[in-house]
């Protein structure tokens, strides 16, 4: 069974992760595998990689 990142649509094999754990997608989104609620995107922890790279270039 696959889980799909709601932010970038990258697919992961859910059998590689334990329920209750948090998967960090390559795009920076954190996805919690909750057996009661299903797959939950932790929006407060999403970071835009373009913003990160811009900050590292400008030092801000």
Secondary structure by P-SEA (a helix, b strand, c coil): ccccccccccccccccccccbbbbccccbbbbbcccccccccccccccaaaaaaaaaacc
